Amino acid sequence: MNIIDLSIPVAEVVEQHPEVLDLLVELGFTPLANPLMRQTLGRAVSIKQGAKMKGIDMAKIKQNLIWNGYEIKGD
């Protein structure tokens, strides 16, 4: 299923949908490119929290994920 919950930790999202990692890095979640950061910070921070921390527009994230065939929940 191509459902992404924005409220769960980023590491869980990437475990469920590994192909999303590249999309998130392109959107500005650059620390996720580092496996160590993904395993530490990614286990504690959700996409929503990360977007707020990095100043990334949630509408842009949601739009990009929808364009790539994902359904969004946890908004």
C-alpha positions as CSV (number, residue, x, y, z in Angstrom):
1,M,0.0,0.0,0.0
2,N,1.3,3.4,-0.9
3,I,0.1,5.2,2.3
4,I,2.5,7.5,4.1
5,D,1.7,8.6,7.6
6,L,3.3,12.0,8.2
7,S,3.1,11.6,12.0
8,I,5.3,8.5,12.4
9,P,9.1,8.7,12.6
10,V,10.9,9.3,9.2
11,A,12.9,6.1,9.7
12,E,9.7,4.0,9.8
13,V,8.4,5.7,6.6
14,V,11.7,4.9,4.9
15,E,11.6,1.3,6.1
16,Q,8.1,0.9,4.7
17,H,8.8,2.8,1.5
18,P,12.6,2.9,0.8
19,E,12.0,4.7,-2.5
20,V,10.7,7.7,-0.5
21,L,14.2,8.4,0.8
22,D,15.4,10.1,-2.4
23,L,12.2,12.2,-2.6
24,L,12.6,13.4,1.0
25,V,16.3,14.3,0.5
26,E,15.4,16.2,-2.7
27,L,12.7,18.1,-0.7
28,G,15.3,19.3,1.8
29,F,15.6,16.5,4.3
30,T,19.4,16.3,3.5
31,P,20.4,14.7,6.9
32,L,18.5,11.6,5.8
33,A,21.1,10.9,3.2
34,N,23.5,9.9,6.0
35,P,22.5,6.4,7.3
36,L,23.7,7.3,10.9
37,M,21.4,10.4,11.0
38,R,18.6,8.3,9.5
39,Q,18.9,5.8,12.3
40,T,19.3,8.3,15.2
41,L,17.3,11.5,14.4
42,G,15.1,9.6,11.9
43,R,13.8,7.3,14.7
44,A,12.7,10.3,16.8
45,V,11.4,12.8,14.2
46,S,8.3,12.6,12.0
47,I,8.1,14.1,8.6
48,K,5.9,16.9,10.1
49,Q,8.4,17.6,12.8
50,G,11.3,17.5,10.4
51,A,9.6,19.9,8.0
52,K,9.1,22.4,10.8
53,M,12.7,22.0,11.9
54,K,14.1,22.5,8.4
55,G,11.6,25.1,7.3
56,I,10.1,23.0,4.5
57,D,6.6,23.8,3.4
58,M,4.3,20.9,4.3
59,A,2.1,21.6,1.2
60,K,5.1,21.1,-1.0
61,I,5.9,17.8,0.7
62,K,2.4,16.5,0.5
63,Q,2.0,17.6,-3.2
64,N,5.3,15.9,-4.1
65,L,4.3,12.6,-2.4
66,I,0.8,12.7,-4.0
67,W,2.4,13.3,-7.4
68,N,4.5,10.2,-6.8
69,G,1.5,8.0,-6.1
70,Y,1.3,8.1,-2.4
71,E,-1.8,8.7,-0.2
72,I,-1.2,10.9,2.8
73,K,-2.5,10.4,6.3
74,G,-1.6,11.8,9.8
75,D,-1.9,15.3,8.5
